[in-house]
């Protein structure tokens, strides 16, 4: 169904009171079969003066208005509603056009049709329509103002004798509708605002591959197009093979992508088709006239896979494996069952006691006399025996005791030796009594309630320590921290995702994919894991699986700009350009809707919100050079791991950004180098590019991770040229000099980053390395100040250790011992912490503690020779501290 609504900002010369009367007509062709087209004619347009908006909602009209009874010209149940501007296609849809549209739609003259026409398209017509949209992209809709005049006697023909009028086409304009959105999967409706351009046959041929005008064709053939009587409108809907249609079938091979819908440029391909300039049509361009048209289909031209099918496909690729509740088995289960039976029997005995003697325990009451206690015990046992409850209790306990004998004691055969039997019974009795006491203490004592102790370190802190270890290229320690997070809670998909991102950093893609799939098996709608599974599937050549993961992510979160962008990047690589265009359009639409937020989407892990509460989380970055060929993750050398860490710690400040840059930051955090490189190249080619400084900063991170230090330096110079106040650029420059070993330059860059008015995205790595440089240079007071600050912001074992070292070198032993104790509490397996604790104890004359700390330092494999030598020299001087003396 095609609905032509209203033309706004019409030429000023149009006047409702003009004579002779005029008819306003719009027409377009639509294929109804593989060989025939149907002309959809919209006549009877009404010219209205401005002053108020068109009412909404308003009913749509039948095209046969003059033939219908008064009031019957409206289609029941179909209305024209107000449309959000961000859903409109075509022209005048930007923010800068809102004021212009608001003014002309309220105050300027307009021509209104509000008419809907329906037509049936068979399977051949659907295929033809889809093919022609893919080939030509633009679809012409012609508009004209038809002046009706009576024919002269000298020019009377046979038709004129029948009383027909002659039609003069004036103000001939054309609209080039972009119908490619109809080829988006699942799209059944487009509502567009389209500019009206002067009609030139040369433009028509170059943009739509049509050779002649529909209106001119119909004006030459009966019935006359210009009549306002209804029968002419009806007759003109007859299907026929047109010249345009046959011409397009014959010239399929010469199709080319049309120009944009900007100006009505003169075509240099076709000459001689336009005998004169369309002066009247040029008024449309001068007035910035536009028309609102809607096309609705009963079924989409390209079907879209339903979310249920995508979910089923993801479940087939990654079967959900919800963690089973931990249940005791074997000996443990037998003991727990015995304790539960003890608790049950004790509760029944207590009830019997209270029935005989009243409340058993009186708060603040005096203890019973021993003689009275013995009397009550005898009376209770007698009551239990007389009532038969005693034997019932024995039967209740028998099964659990048998299970303990079989499961715990591992005895299933009869004893042949009486002594062995007696020894076993003694052992069994002791065990049963001990477990009975444990069960009674657990259930009857008010002071023995188990208190759940929270672990000293949260998962957020563990992840912070892991990223700090990655910064120092201590991947073994980082892996231990991630594994400890998983040991705390294996059912949290964010833990598996972070562990997978760590394996992406170490180029272990097989293990990384296992981690991402494990996260998906726990939560099938975990967006970061869906995206990374798609990335790795594409890297491994499983393109159908990759498309399933990306498309599923867009279905789970339809407003996620990063998911749409990655889907578009993938489709573009697969040469599915229409799907890529749709994905990028959706990404931009949703990104603009949340553009007031200055921070990037928190997509890498749900647990990052927890990280911000405890400490400044480290932002991982990786990358590759976009100016050269594609680089696969498998090709990255293993000897550039230290360079990789520098790029991980930088993220952009609050600057102008785009969907491509948002996606690049996510990919850098997830260490997906190849996809990050391709996405960054799209940012470079995008007409709506964001900050140049942000682009060069991301490019520098990619180059630094690849170990291309010279290219990184050049990119950083470009970034500083565009924005010299960006602290992230100075921080990355410091990391570059730190990798090269130029600590003086690194110190200067770090200090410049910290002195900036804006805060860097990751200050933890800056403080950590700047303080280390101060320690190396012997500037212990500066180092102490730096590490005091970072210990307040994001404490870790490493920050407390280096604060302790600075205090020790300043001979502030008490402060040094407190800092080292904090470091030891966060990580008691760091040999350097034990070594400095031993030095402090040696200085303060504590022999036993000095020896104990020294033994732990050696046990934890202290590798720093200078520190070992310093300990040995001090031990020799004080005469203790080394047990081997």
N, C-alpha and C positions, 0 to 999 in steps of 0.2 A: 504494500500500500504506500503510495506516494502522496504526501500532503504538502501543498504549497501554502505558506501562511501569509507573509506580508513582505513587501518591498519598502524599505525605509530610506530616507534621505533622497527622495526622487528629485529630478531636475526642477529648478524653480519655475520654469516656463509652463509646467503642467498646471492647468486650472480647471477645476470641476465645472465652471460655467462656460467653458470654451465651446465654440461652434465651428464646424459640425461636431456631432457627438463622437466620442472615441471609445474604443474597446481595448482593454489591457489584457494581454494574452501571454501565457508561458507554456512552453511545450518541450518535451523530451521524448526520446525513443527508448524502448525497453524490449529486449529480445524475449519472445514468448516461446520460441522453439529453436531448433538448430538452424532453421532456414528462414524464419520470419521474425519481423519486429513489429511492435505496436507503438503507435504514437499516442502519448498521454497529453491531452490538450486541456489547459486550464484557462478558460475564458471568463468573461464577466467579472474581471477584477474591478474593484470599487476604489476610486480615488477619494481619499479623506483628507481633511485639513488637520493640522496638528492641534495641540492643546491639552491632550490627555493620552494616557497609555491605553493600549488595547486591553480590554478586560481579560482576566484569567481567573478560573478556567472559562473557556468559551467553547461552544459545541463546534464540531467539524460539520461541513456542509456536503450534501450530495452534489455531484457535478450536473445534475439535471434540474437545477433550481427552478427555471421558468416553467417547466412542465408539471411541477408539483403544486399541490394545494398550499395555501398560506399556512405557514407554521410547520409544514412537513419537509422543508428543505434541510433540516438538521438531522444528522445521524445520531440515533439514540445510543447513549452509552460511550460515545467517543468524544473526548474533549482535548483541547489544546491547553496544556498546563505550563506554568512557569518552569523554565529549565535553568539549573545552575550554570553559570558561565564556564566553569571548569570542565563541564561535560560536553560543551559545544565543539564541533569540528569546524575546519575551514578557517576563515579570516576573522579579524576583529574579535579574537578570543583572548588577547593578552590583557594584562593589567592596565597597560597604557591606553587601551581602547575603551575601558569601562565608562569613562566620563563622556566620550563621544557618543557611545551607544545610548547612554542614559538620556542625553540631551535630545538626540534625533527621535528616539522612540517615544518621547513625551511631547516635543514641541514642533517637530517638522512634519511635512506632508508625507503620506504613505499610500500605497496601493495594497488593498487587502483582498485576498481570496478565501483563506481558511477552508479550502476545498480539498477533499481526499478522493483519490482514484485508486481502484483496485484492478489488478490484472493477474491472471494465472500464468505461471511459468512452468513448463514441463521440464523433465530431466535434461533434455537437450538444450533447452533455453538456459537452465541453471549452469550447465557446463560452458555454454557460449558466454554468458554473463561473466562468469569467473575468469575465463580466459581473456576476455577483452579488458576487464579491469586490471588483470596482471600485466597485460601488454601496454595498455594506454594510460592507465591510472586515473586520468581525468575524464569526466563524463559531462558533455555539454547540455545545458538547459538554456534555451533561447527565450528571450523576452522582447516584446515589442508593444508599441502603441499603434493601434490600427485605426486610421481615420476613414469613416464611411461617407462616400459621396454618391449622389445619383448620377447615372451615366447620361451622356448627351445623346441627342437623337442621331447625330451623324455617326457616332461610334457605337450604335446599338447593334448587338449581335443576337444570335438565337437565344442565348442564356439571358441576355438583358431583357428580351421580350417577355421572359417569364417573371419579370419584376425583381430580379436580383440586383444587388448593389456591387459596386467595385470596391476592392480593398486596397488601400495604400499602406504599406509597411513603413513606419517611421520609428525613430528611436530604437533601432535594432541593436539589442545588446545580447550578451551571452555570459553565462555563469559556468565556470569550470569546477565542477564538484569532484573532490577527491574521494572516490569510492573504495579506496584500498582498505579503510577500516571494516568494510563488509567482508573482507577476506580474513579478518582476525578470527581465530578460533572461537566459536560460540557467540559471535556478535550477530544480533538479529535486527538492530536498529541503530541508525545514526541520525543525529539532529545537528544540522550545521548552519553556520552563518557564512555566506559566500558573497564576495565582491562581484559586482556587475561590470563587465568590460565592454568596450565597443566591439561590434561584430566585424571581424575580418576573416575572409575565407582562408587567407594564408595562416593566420593564427590557429584557426580551426583545424587545418590540416596538420600543422606541426605539433599541436598539442593532443589531438584526439584521433588523427588519421581519418578524418571525415572530409569529404570533398565538397559537400554543398550543405546549404541550410535546410533544416526541416521546414521552417516556416515558408521559405521560398518555394519548396517543392509542393507544399500543400496549397499555397496561394495560386499555383498554376493549374491545379487539378480540381475538378468538382468534388464535393460541394465547396462553395467559397468559404475560405477560412475566416474572413473578417466579419461575417454576419454574427450578430448577437443572439439570433434565434437558437433555440436549444438543439434543433435537429442537426445543424451543422456541427455542433460539438460532438454529438453522438456518432454521426457518420464518420467523423475523422478518426475514430478509434479503431477502424478496421485494420486488421493485421495485413501487412504486405511486405514483400522483399524490397528493401529500399536500395538506392544507389550507394548510400554510405555503407550499408551492410555488405554488399557484394564487393565493394572496393576494399574494405578491410579484410575480407576473406582472401582477396587476391594479393594483398600487400602485407601479409603477416610477417614476412621475412625482413621487411624494411622498417619495422617498428623500432622506436627508440624512446628512451625515457623522456617525458615531456619536461619543459621548463617549469619553474615554480610559478605559483599563481600571483606573482607580483605585478609587474606592469604589462600592458598590452604591447609587447615589443613587435616590431615589424619583422616578419620571417624573411630570412635570406635564402630559404630553400625554394619557395614557390614565388614566382614573379608573374605579374600580369593578371592575377586573379582579382585584385582590388582596383577597379577603374577609378575610384575616387575615395577621398577621405570621409570616414563616417563621422561627420560633424555632430549630428544629433546623438549618436552613440557615445561620443567623447564626453557628453555632459554627464553620463553615468560616472565616468572616472573623475571628473571635476567635482561632482557632488559627493563622491565616496559612497555611492549607493550600494546597498547590499540587500540580499533576500534570505529569508529563513525557510529552509526546506527540510522535511523529514522523510526518511525512507525506512519502512518497517517490513521485515520478512517474517513469514510464519515459521520457517526453519532457517537456521544459519547456513550460509553457503559452505562454510568449513566447520564441521562439527568439532566440539571440544570434548575431551575426555572428562567424564564427570569425576568429582572428588572421590566418590566411592571407589571407582575403578583405580584411580591413582593410589588411594590408600591401600587397596588390595594388592596392587603391584609392589608397593614399598614393603608390605608385609611379606610378599613372596621373596623379595630380594634380601630383606633383613627381618627374619621372623621375630616377633616380639617374644622376649624372654623375661617376664617379670620375675624378680627374685623370690625364691621360695622362702617362706618363713622358716627360721632355724628351729628345728625340732630335736630334742634330745633323743638319742638312740643307744641301744646296747646297755652297757653298765650304767651310764649316766641316767638314762631313762628309768632303769630299774630302781636306782636310789631315789630319784624324784618321786616315783610312784609310792615307794615305801614311806617317804616323808609326808606325802599327802594323806596316806592312810593313817599315819600317826596323828596328824592334825585333825582328821575326821573323828577318830576314836576319842581324842582328847576333848573335842568339842562336845561329844555326846556324854562323856563322863562328867564334864563340867555342868552340863544341863541337869544331870541326875543329882549332882551335889547341891545345886541351887534349889532343886525341888525339895530336897531333904532338909537343908539347913539355911536356906535363904541366900542372900548375896554373898558370893565367895570372897570378893575383894572390896573392902570399904576404904576409900581414900582417907588417909589420916587416922585410920583406926588403929587400935592397939593390937599387937600380935596375939594369937591364941596361946593359951596355956598348953604345953607339950602333952599333958595328960588328956586334955580335951581333944587335941588333934588326933591322938591315937584312938580315942573312943569313936570319933567321927570316921576315921579311916576304916575301923572294924565294921561299923554300921554300914558304910558305903559298900564295902566288899560283900557283906552279907546280902545287901539289897540287890547287887548286880548278879550274885550267884542264884539267888532265889528267883529273880525275874528272867534268868536265862540270857541276859545281855552279855555276861562275861564270855560265854561260849560263842555268842554271835560275834563279839569283838575278835576272838581268836580265829574264827573262820574268815572274817574280813581281812585280817592281817596275813593269813596263810599264803595267799597267792603272791603277794608282794615279797614275802620272805623267800619263797621258792624261786622267784625271778632273780633275787639277789644272789642266791646260791649258784644259779646257773650262769647268770650274766656277769656278776662281779667276782664271785669266787671260782668260777669256771669248773664246777663239780657237777657232773651229770651221771656218775656211776656210784654204786654202793661201795662202802669201805669194807675191806677184808680184815684189816688190822684194827682192833679196838682202840689201841693207843692213838693211831692216826685219826680215828673218829673223834676221840676225846679232844685231841689237839685242835681239830677243825671246829668242833662245837665251841670250844673256848674262844677261838679267833672270831667265829661268827657272832657269838654273844657280845664280845667287846665292840665289834663293828656296829651291830644293831643298836646297842645302848648309846654309842656315840652319835649315831645318826638320829636316834630318838631325842636325845638332848638338843641336838641342833634344830630339829623340827619344832620342839616345844619352845625353845628360846626365840625362834623366829615368829611363832604365832601367838605366844602368850605374854612375852615380855614387852612392855611399853618402851623400854630403853634400847631395844636391840633392832629398831627399824633400820633397814639398810638405807643409807643415804647415797644418792647418786652423785658422784663427784664428776664435775665437768673436766674434760682434759685441759691441761695447762695451756695448750696452743689450739686455736681454732683452725678450721680448714682455710679460712682467709689468710691467716698468718703463714700457714704452711705454703700456700701458693705464692705469697710474697717472698718467702725465703727461697722457693724454687726459682723464681724469676731473678732474684739476686744472684743465685748460684749460676744461672745461665749467663748473666752479665759477666761473671768471672770465668766463664767457660768450664765450670766444674759440673759437667753434665751428669756425672755419677751421683753427686749430692742432690742435684735437681730431681733426678729420677726417684731418689729415695723419698723426697718430700711429696712428689706426686703420688707415689705408691702408698704413702702413709695416709694421704687424703682418701684414696680409694679404700684403704683398710678401715677408715672411720665410717664411710658410707658408700658402699658400692652401688647403691640404687640412685645416686645423684648423677644425672647425665652430664652436668657441667664439669664434674671431676673427670669423667672419661673424655670429654671434649678437650679440656686443657691438657690432659695427658697425650691426646692425639696431636694437638698443636705442637707439643714438645717433640714428639717423634717426627713431625714435619720439619722441625728445625734441624734435627740430626739426620735428615734425609732417609729415615727408615719409613718409607711410605707404606709398606705392607703392614707394619705394626700400627701406623697412624690410622689406616683404613679400618683395621680391626677395632681400634678404640672408638672411632666415629660410629661404626656399626653397632658397637656395644651400647653407646649412648642412645642410638635409635631404637635398639631392642628394648631399652628401658622406657623410653618415651618416643613414640612414633611421630610426634609433632614437634620435636626439638629442631628449631629452624637452623641454628648454626651447623649442627651435625648433618642435616639434610643438604645444606649447601656444600659442605666439605665432601660429603659422599659424592655429590654431583661433580665436583672439581676433580676428585681422584678417579672417578669413573671415566671422565673425559680424557685424563692423562693416560689412563691404561687402555684407551680405545673402545670402551664400552659406551658408545654414544646413546643407545636407546635407554640404558640404565641412567645415564647422566641426565637426559631429558626428563625422565620420570622423576628423579629427585628434585630437579629445579622446578618443574611444574607443580609438584606436590608442595613445595615450599611456598609458591605463590598462592596456592589454594588455602593453605593453613593460615597464612597472614597476607590477605590480599592488599594490605596497605604498607607492606614492607618494601621500601624502595630498593634496598640492597638485593633482595631476592629477585625482584623484577629486572634489575640491571644485570645480574649474573645470568639470568635466563636469556636476556637479550644478547649478551656477549657470546654465550654458547650458540644461540641460533645464528648469529652472524658468522661464526666460524663454520657452521654447517651449511652456510649459504641459504638459509631460510630467512630471507631479508624482510618479508612481510611480518613474520612472527617477531623478528628482532625489532622492527619498527613499533609494533604493538607493545612489546615489553618496555622499550625505552620511553614510550609515551606514558604508560602506566607508572613507570618509575618517577618520571618528572612530575606527573600530576600529584602523586602522593608525597613526593619530596617537597614540592612547593607548599602543600597544605600544612606541613610541619616545619616550614623554613624559619619560623620565628624562634625555634630552639637553636641555641648556639652550640650545643654539644652533639657529637656524633651518636648514631643509634647504638644503644647498648645491646649488641647482638652476639658478642663472642661467648658470653657465658652469663647465666642468670646469677651466678655467685659473685659477679663483679660488684653488685650493689652491696653485698656484705663486705667485700674487700675495702670499699671506701669508708666503711665505718671503723675499721680497725687500723688501716694504714693506707698509704698511697700505693695503689697497685701499679705494677710495672707494665708498660705497654710494649708488646713485642712487635717488631717491624722486620720485614724482610723485603727483598726486591730484586729487580733485574733491569738491565738497560733497555729502554724502549726504542732507542735509536738504531738498534741492531736486530738481527734475526731473533726468533723465539728461542728461549732458553728453557730447557726442561729441568725440573727439580733433580732428576737423576744425574744431570751433567754437572752439578755444582761440586767443586772440589771439597774434599773433607778438611783440607788444611786451612780453610778460610773461616773456621768456626768463630774465631775471636772477632773477625770483622762483622760476622753476622750479628753478634750481640750488640754492637753499637747501633745498628739500624733498628733494633728491637725497642730501644728505649725512647724513641722520638715519636711524637704524635702531633698533629697540627694544632696551632692555636685557633682561637675563634676568628676565622677569616671567611671571606666569601668562598663558598664551595659548591660543588655540583654532585649529582648522583654518582658520577664516575669516581670522583675523589672519595666520596663516602665509601664506595665499594673497595677502592684501593686500600683504604685504612683497615677495613675488615680483613681483606686478603693478606695484608702485611702482618696483622696480628696473628692470623692463622698460619702464616708461613707458606702460603700458596703462591709461589714465585711466578710460575708461568702465567697463571690467570691474572695476577696483579700486573704483570708487564703488559699484557694485552689490554687490560682495562685502562691502564695509564696512557697507552697509545691512543685509545679512543677519546680520552680527555684532551689530548693534544689536538685531535682532529675535530672536536666538538665546536660548533659555532657559538655556543653559549658557555665558553670556558670560564672557569672560576679564577682564583688568584694565581698569577704567574709564579709568585713566590712559593705558594703551596705545591704547585706542580714540580718545580725544581727541587723542593725539599724532598718530596716523595721519590723523585728520580735519584737524588743523592743517596737516599736510603737503599734503594735497589742496587745502585752501583757499589756502595760500601759493603753490602752483604756479599756481593760477588767478588770482593777483594780488589776492585778497580779503583785504587786510591786517587790516581790522577784525574780520572773522569769524575770521581766524587768531588774533588776539590773544585773542578770547573763548574759543576752544577751548583755547588754551594756559593761560588762567587756570583753566579747568575741570580740565585735566590736573594743574596744580600743586596745586589744591585736594585732589585725590585722592592725589597722591604728590609732595610738595614736594622729595623727595630724588632725583628722577629726573634724571640729568645730561643726558639727551637732550632733555628739555623745556627746560632752560635753554639748551642749545646752539641749539635751534630758535628760541627767543626772541631769542637774540643775532643769528641770521641775519635775523629779521624786522626788528629795529632797524637792522641793517646796511643792509638794502634801503631802509629809510625814511631813511637818512642820520643817524640818531641814534646816533652812534658812542660817546657816553658811556654810554648804556644798553646798547649792544651789548658794550662792554668789561666792564661790570659782570656781564652774563649769562655771557659767556665765562669770566671769572674764577671765577664761581660754579660753572660746569660742571666746570672743571678742579680746583677745590677739593673736589669731592664725593668721598665715600669710594669710590663705584663709578666705574669708567671709562666715559666716553661711548663710544658705538658707533663714532663717527668723530671722533677727536681731531685728525686732520690739518687739516681745514678750520677747526677752532677755533684751533689754533696759527697757522695761516696768516693768518687775519683779525685775530686778537688782536695778532700781531706787526706787521701792517700799521698797525693803529690806533696802536700805540706809536710807529712811525716817523712817522706823521702828527702826533702830539702832541709829537714831539721827545724822547721817552723812549727814547734809543738804547741805554742799558744794559739796560733791560727787554727791548727788541726783540732785542738780541744774545743774551740768555739764552734767549728763546723760540725763536729760529731755530736756535741751537745744539742745543737739545733735539730739534726737529723734523728737523734734518738727520741726527741719529743714528737716529731712528726710521724716517723715510721720506724720504730725500733726493730732491731734484728740482732742476731748473734754477732754479725760482722761489725755493725755500727758500735755496739757496746764494747767489743774487743778493741777496736781502734781508738775509742775514747779511753779505754783503760791503758793502752800503749802510750797515748799522749800524756795522760796523767802520770804514768810511771816515769816517762822521760823527764817530766817536770818535777820529779821526786815528790809528788803528792800521792803517797802510798795508800792512804786511807781511801781517797777518791778512786784510785786505780783498782783497789781490791773490790770496792762496791760495783764498779763498772764491769770488772771481770766476772764477778759473781752473777750479775744479771746475764752476761753472755753465756755463762756456763748453764744457767737455768734454761735458756732457750735452746742450747745445743751442747750437751755434755760429752760429745764425741769429737770436739774440735781440739786437736793437739796443741795448737798455738795458745788457746785459752789456758790449758793446763800448764804450759811452759811459763807463761807470764805470772800465773798464780804461784808457781814454784819460786819464781824470782822475787815476788813480793814477800813470800814467807821467809825466804832466805834473808832478805833485807831486814825483816822484823824479828828474826831470831826464832822462828817457830819450826823446830827441827822435824817433828812428826808430820806436820802438814806439808812442809817443803818436800819431804821424801815421798809422801803419798801423791802429791801433784806431779812430781818428777816421774814417778812410775807410770802414771796415767798418760803423761805426754809421750813417753817411750812406747807404751802399749798402743796408743792411737797412731803410731808411726809418724812422728814429727820429722818432716823432711828439710826444714830450713837449717842449714849447717851453721850459719852465723848465730842463730838463736841457741842452738845446742852448745856451741862453743862459749857463748856468753854465760849460759847456765853452769857449764863445767868450770869456767874461770871463777865465778862467784862461789861455787861450792868449794873449790880449793882454797879460796880466800877465807871463807867463814868456817871451814872444817866440817861441814855436815851437808846433808841434802841428797847425797848419792849413796844408796844402800850398798853399792858394789865396792865402796872404799874399804 
